[in-house]
Amino acid sequence: MAAGEPGDLGGYYFRFLPQKTFQSLSTPETTSRLRQWSMLGRIKVQAFGFDQTFQAYRKDDFVMAFFKDPNVIPNLKLLSDSSGQWITLGTEVKKIEAINVPCTQLSMSFFNRLYDEDIVRDNGHIVKCLDSFCDPFLISDELRKVLLVEDSEKYEVFSQPDREEFLFCLFKHLCLGGALCQFEDVLSPYLETTKLIYKDLVSVRKNPQTKKIQITSSVFKVTAYDSVGMCYPSTKSHEQTFSYFIVDPIMRHVHVLYHCYGVGEMP
């Protein structure tokens, strides 16, 4: 049987946790920034609980069981391509793809190299460059260049494993924003918002032996397909349309971070 196809799904049962709120997305400052980045009203986090021990090697079964669960189907939200309204899936998932996203970073010092490489000045201002396009994104500064332009001289400041880290993915998504994104001139709003959301989504604990803080969450980038084709996170593929499942195996919670590229709420 192909991975991610329904079969014996191992008896995972889910429950929606509407009472679990994510402050990082609702503070006035974050709301204001998401509006500026054209993401407000198009980004959402939802929490679900589950009842079995989570085993990362069975992630495909876990995700398929999630989409089949009667407590998920009426509660999992996505944006309609046609109306732009929040809707539920309303179609039967036939196949899923769940890509492992490494999640090991515990410090925002991960981004210090942006200062070291003159992508950001010491005063926090992002260095500008001549406008160019990396479809569909306008590149007008060195930050977007290092995020997007593979043949740029500073692209290798972040290695391929660095770029796969959930912390980097989150940062990049916030920097690129939605369809009418107004870019920041300074780095700090991106770093602060990335840190807030990351801390809200990812679980840590102190290792009893080493006494060091370690991340306990597993992260997957998830796509689902019905009989017609891709149905989640959208029927249209876009670098800025995504759904990440952040699984806390100890609390048995899964946080679903969702964004659909488009025009966010206006002031």
Backbone torsions as a table, in degrees:
resi	resn	phi	psi	omega
1	MET	NA	135.0	-179.3
2	ALA	-66.2	147.0	179.0
3	ALA	-59.2	140.0	174.8
4	GLY	80.6	9.5	174.2
5	GLU	-99.7	149.6	-175.6
6	PRO	-65.8	139.3	176.6
7	GLY	-160.3	-130.3	172.2
8	ASP	-80.3	105.5	-172.5
9	LEU	-89.6	10.8	168.5
10	GLY	74.9	12.7	171.1
11	GLY	70.4	27.2	173.0
12	TYR	-72.8	131.4	172.3
13	TYR	-121.1	141.9	-174.3
14	PHE	-118.5	157.1	171.5
15	ARG	-138.0	142.5	179.7
16	PHE	-77.2	138.5	-179.2
17	LEU	-118.2	72.7	-175.7
18	PRO	-65.8	-21.3	-178.1
19	GLN	-76.4	-14.7	179.9
20	LYS	-81.7	114.1	-177.2
21	THR	-107.0	156.9	-178.3
22	PHE	-119.1	97.2	-173.9
23	GLN	-60.0	-30.3	-174.3
24	SER	-59.7	-28.2	-178.3
25	LEU	-93.5	-9.2	-172.3
26	SER	-115.4	-1.4	177.5
27	THR	-66.2	150.2	-179.6
28	PRO	-55.4	-38.8	-178.4
29	GLU	-66.1	-45.6	179.1
30	THR	-64.7	-42.0	179.3
31	THR	-57.9	-43.8	179.4
32	SER	-63.2	-41.7	-180.0
33	ARG	-68.2	-44.2	179.6
34	LEU	-62.1	-33.9	176.3
35	ARG	-64.6	-45.0	179.8
36	GLN	-62.6	-35.0	-177.4
37	TRP	-87.8	6.0	176.9
38	SER	63.0	35.1	179.3
39	MET	-116.6	-12.0	-175.7
40	LEU	-64.7	135.3	-178.6
41	GLY	81.6	-2.4	179.8
42	ARG	-122.6	-0.2	179.6
43	ILE	-121.7	139.7	-174.6
44	LYS	-152.6	147.4	169.4
45	VAL	-121.9	132.4	174.6
46	GLN	-124.8	150.3	-179.5
47	ALA	-117.3	140.6	175.4
48	PHE	-133.9	146.5	173.6
49	GLY	-100.8	159.1	174.6
50	PHE	-140.0	166.4	-163.9
51	ASP	-112.7	-2.7	-177.4
52	GLN	-117.8	162.1	173.3
53	THR	-62.5	130.3	179.1
54	PHE	-84.7	129.6	176.0
55	GLN	-121.2	118.6	-171.9
56	ALA	-58.6	-32.9	-178.0
57	TYR	-70.0	-14.4	177.6
58	ARG	-104.8	28.9	-175.7
59	LYS	-58.8	-36.3	-178.5
60	ASP	-64.5	-42.3	176.5
61	ASP	-62.3	-41.9	-179.0
62	PHE	-60.5	-48.6	-176.7
63	VAL	-68.8	-39.8	178.0
64	MET	-64.9	-42.1	177.3
65	ALA	-60.9	-37.1	178.3
66	PHE	-58.1	-50.6	-176.8
67	PHE	-69.6	-20.7	-179.9
68	LYS	-91.0	-10.5	-169.1
69	ASP	-74.8	133.7	-178.3
70	PRO	-65.7	-17.1	175.6
71	ASN	-89.2	-15.3	177.9
72	VAL	-88.8	-45.7	-171.9
73	ILE	-51.2	-46.1	-179.0
74	PRO	-83.4	-3.3	-173.4
75	ASN	-117.1	-25.7	-178.6
76	LEU	-70.8	124.0	-174.1
77	LYS	-101.7	145.0	170.4
78	LEU	-147.3	165.7	-178.9
79	LEU	-92.6	134.7	177.2
80	SER	-71.0	132.8	176.8
81	ASP	-64.1	-34.3	-173.9
82	SER	-85.1	-49.0	-173.3
83	SER	-94.7	-20.0	-175.6
84	GLY	75.0	9.2	179.3
85	GLN	-94.1	155.6	174.0
86	TRP	-72.7	129.4	-178.7
87	ILE	-135.3	175.4	169.7
88	THR	-102.2	171.2	-167.5
89	LEU	-62.5	-50.8	174.1
90	GLY	65.9	20.6	176.7
91	THR	-149.4	154.9	-176.1
92	GLU	-86.8	124.1	178.7
93	VAL	-75.4	127.0	-178.9
94	LYS	-103.9	-26.5	-175.1
95	LYS	-152.9	147.3	177.2
96	ILE	-130.2	159.2	170.7
97	GLU	-129.2	126.3	178.9
98	ALA	-127.8	107.6	-176.2
99	ILE	-96.3	128.2	176.5
100	ASN	-61.0	130.1	174.9
101	VAL	-116.2	114.4	-179.6
102	PRO	-58.4	141.1	-180.0
103	CYS	-140.2	86.3	-175.4
104	THR	-124.0	-11.3	-172.0
105	GLN	-78.6	132.0	-178.9
106	LEU	-114.3	-1.2	-174.8
107	SER	-141.8	143.6	176.9
108	MET	-74.0	-5.5	175.5
109	SER	-62.4	-14.4	172.2
110	PHE	-49.2	-31.1	-175.9
111	PHE	-96.9	3.3	-178.4
112	ASN	-59.2	-28.2	-178.5
113	ARG	-61.5	-19.9	176.9
114	LEU	-63.6	-32.7	176.3
115	TYR	-77.3	-41.3	-176.2
116	ASP	-63.3	-28.8	-173.7
117	GLU	-102.6	14.8	178.1
118	ASP	59.6	31.9	171.2
119	ILE	-86.4	-33.4	174.7
120	VAL	-127.2	135.2	179.3
121	ARG	-74.3	164.6	-178.9
122	ASP	-58.3	-29.1	-179.7
123	ASN	-82.6	4.2	176.5
124	GLY	94.1	-6.6	-179.7
125	HIS	-76.8	135.4	179.9
126	ILE	-78.9	131.3	-177.2
127	VAL	-71.3	128.9	-179.3
128	LYS	-80.4	159.7	173.7
129	CYS	-143.3	173.1	177.1
130	LEU	-64.3	140.9	-178.4
131	ASP	-63.6	137.0	170.6
132	SER	-148.2	172.3	179.6
133	PHE	-118.5	138.0	167.8
134	CYS	-124.6	91.1	-164.5
135	ASP	-41.1	127.1	1.8
136	PRO	-97.3	18.1	-170.0
137	PHE	-95.3	135.9	170.8
138	LEU	-79.6	132.3	177.3
139	ILE	-112.2	112.5	-178.6
140	SER	-126.2	7.0	177.7
141	ASP	-150.0	167.2	-175.4
142	GLU	-68.5	-25.2	179.7
143	LEU	-66.7	-50.3	179.6
144	ARG	-64.7	-31.6	178.5
145	LYS	-64.0	-44.5	-178.7
146	VAL	-70.2	-25.2	178.3
147	LEU	-77.4	-33.2	-165.8
148	LEU	-118.8	-34.3	-168.2
149	VAL	-93.8	102.1	-171.3
150	GLU	-64.8	-28.2	-179.0
151	ASP	-97.5	13.7	176.4
152	SER	-77.1	154.7	-171.0
153	GLU	-65.7	-25.9	-176.0
154	LYS	-103.1	6.5	-177.7
155	TYR	-56.4	-35.6	-174.7
156	GLU	-78.6	2.5	171.9
157	VAL	-55.6	-35.9	173.2
158	PHE	-109.2	122.0	179.1
159	SER	-71.5	170.7	177.6
160	GLN	-60.5	-46.1	175.7
161	PRO	-59.5	-36.6	176.2
162	ASP	-59.0	-44.4	-174.9
163	ARG	-69.4	-20.7	179.6
164	GLU	-84.2	-15.6	-178.7
165	GLU	-61.6	140.7	-179.9
166	PHE	-58.2	-37.7	179.6
167	LEU	-60.4	-43.2	178.8
168	PHE	-66.4	-45.1	-179.6
169	CYS	-57.3	-45.0	-179.2
170	LEU	-62.9	-46.7	178.3
171	PHE	-58.8	-47.0	-178.9
172	LYS	-62.5	-43.7	179.3
173	HIS	-59.9	-42.0	-179.6
174	LEU	-68.6	-38.4	179.3
175	CYS	-65.0	-38.5	-176.2
176	LEU	-81.9	-33.1	171.3
177	GLY	64.8	-157.1	-177.1
178	GLY	-100.0	-163.3	-169.9
179	ALA	-68.2	-30.6	-180.0
180	LEU	-116.9	41.9	-175.9
181	CYS	-63.9	128.5	170.4
182	GLN	-98.2	112.5	-173.6
183	PHE	-71.7	151.1	175.8
184	GLU	-79.7	151.0	174.0
185	ASP	-88.9	-20.5	-179.3
186	VAL	-120.7	159.8	-173.3
187	LEU	-80.0	-31.7	-166.8
188	SER	-56.0	-39.6	179.2
189	PRO	-59.9	-36.9	178.2
190	TYR	-66.4	-45.7	-178.3
191	LEU	-65.7	-44.6	-177.4
192	GLU	-63.3	-43.4	-177.4
193	THR	-70.5	-39.7	176.2
194	THR	-58.0	-46.8	-177.9
195	LYS	-62.5	-44.8	-179.0
196	LEU	-60.3	-47.7	-176.6
197	ILE	-69.1	-42.6	-179.9
198	TYR	-58.6	-47.1	-179.1
199	LYS	-65.7	-31.4	180.0
200	ASP	-71.5	-32.1	-172.0
201	LEU	-95.2	-33.3	-169.6
202	VAL	-100.2	136.4	-178.6
203	SER	-100.1	142.5	177.6
204	VAL	-130.1	161.3	171.8
205	ARG	-150.7	162.8	177.2
206	LYS	-88.7	126.0	177.4
207	ASN	-65.9	122.8	-175.0
208	PRO	-62.3	-30.0	179.7
209	GLN	-79.1	-56.1	-172.3
210	THR	-86.7	-15.1	-176.8
211	LYS	66.1	10.8	179.0
212	LYS	-91.3	148.7	176.1
213	ILE	-72.9	134.0	175.9
214	GLN	-136.2	152.1	179.1
215	ILE	-82.3	132.7	179.9
216	THR	-104.2	-12.5	-177.1
217	SER	-75.7	148.4	166.8
218	SER	-109.1	141.0	-177.1
219	VAL	-122.7	136.7	177.1
220	PHE	-132.8	140.9	170.5
221	LYS	-94.0	123.7	-166.1
222	VAL	-115.6	136.1	171.2
223	THR	-130.7	141.5	177.8
224	ALA	-126.3	150.1	-176.2
225	TYR	-128.4	140.4	170.8
226	ASP	-105.1	-163.9	-175.6
227	SER	-68.3	-17.7	-178.4
228	VAL	-91.6	-36.7	-176.1
229	GLY	157.9	-152.4	-177.6
230	MET	-64.2	133.0	-179.9
231	CYS	-126.2	-13.7	-178.5
232	TYR	-150.9	134.5	8.9
233	PRO	-74.7	-9.2	179.0
234	SER	-162.3	169.1	173.4
235	THR	-84.1	-12.6	179.6
236	LYS	-109.8	132.0	179.9
237	SER	-84.7	136.2	177.1
238	HIS	-157.4	143.7	-179.0
239	GLU	-56.1	-30.1	-177.0
240	GLN	-99.0	8.3	171.8
241	THR	-105.8	118.6	-171.6
242	PHE	-153.5	159.3	167.9
243	SER	-139.7	123.5	175.5
244	TYR	-110.6	134.1	172.5
245	PHE	-101.5	118.8	178.7
246	ILE	-108.8	110.0	-171.0
247	VAL	-101.6	123.8	174.0
248	ASP	-99.9	104.8	-173.9
249	PRO	-73.3	-18.5	-178.3
250	ILE	-83.4	-50.1	176.9
251	MET	-77.1	-15.0	-174.4
252	ARG	57.8	51.1	174.8
253	HIS	-120.2	148.3	169.0
254	VAL	-124.6	126.2	177.0
255	HIS	-99.6	127.1	-179.0
256	VAL	-106.6	110.4	177.2
257	LEU	-97.4	120.4	-172.7
258	TYR	-127.2	139.1	170.2
259	HIS	-146.7	140.3	176.0
260	CYS	-121.8	121.9	-177.0
261	TYR	-61.5	136.7	178.5
262	GLY	167.4	-161.8	-179.6
263	VAL	-91.1	116.8	-179.5
264	GLY	-75.2	176.6	179.1
265	GLU	-61.0	138.9	179.9
266	MET	-92.5	160.6	177.0
267	PRO	-60.7	NA	NA
